């Protein structure tokens, strides 16, 4: 019998079978997927095969993971040499960001987009808390929107607090499996509470002393659309994830990093050298585009910062 993983706590899982029945489950033995050393062999969104553990109980054993269409992974917060698979079998990801309370850094946005590019997952950036924007934030939003839309990303503005732009973002979810991600405190849980008011997800304020969001979601979990109010034809699923403080890249080499910047990828073949790192090599098409304004300086600086942070394996 096949099922989909809806919740993972690391030691047990909630799965839903094709006929809609929900079971608690555990894994049979150990799984090693695609030679990935992962802290969580099974992720939310995985399609699995299950067997009944006991006919009298609502629990099953996961016996096999069906090949993934894709997945998104980050460095494990507990072991920098291991992956943590955030979710799998995604149609798109929505990265929630804020310019204020808390402020999302461009480095964080770019690392998330790089990972999405690497695993072929279309990404949309949603800036929440626009009700807090004053002139400075409004100008910054327009700058950031221009940077990312120019290179092909969709950028949305929303205020969950004032219910502005929420319907437009909700429309993006229709008939898709969507990962919701971002720092703690950017409004993911508040957004989900609008879609699924009966869930009453816990919401916490941003920490006053650090300016960082406080974690409210402990484990990744998937929720089914249609909406409980019964919107005809509104299918799909959303996956809520724990708020991320950092997003460290995994298994992306210095040499391939520029391939995951769409504006650089388009120019790589025009560089004089095949192994150009776009730093100070002669005949670099990427550097020429930065100098002429064809590539945003902020994105190039982000590229250099991330490039410097990548530690190549020496074994």
Secondary structure, 3 states (H helix, E strand, C coil): CEEEEEEECCCCEEEEECCCCEEEEEECCCCCCCCCCECCCCCCCCEEEEEECCCCCCEEEEEEECCCCCEEEEECCCCCCCEEEEEECCCEEEEEECECCCECCHHHHHHHHHHHHHCCCEEEEEECCHHHCCHHHHHHHHHHHHHHHHCCCEEEECECCCCECHHHHHHCCCCCEEEEEECCCCCHHHHHHHHCHHHCCCCCCCCCCCCCCCCCCCCCEEEECCCCCCCCCCCCEEEECCCCCCCCCCCCCHHHHHHHCHHHHCCHHHCCCCCCCCCCCCCCHHHHHHHHCCCCHHHHHHHHHHHHHCCCCCC
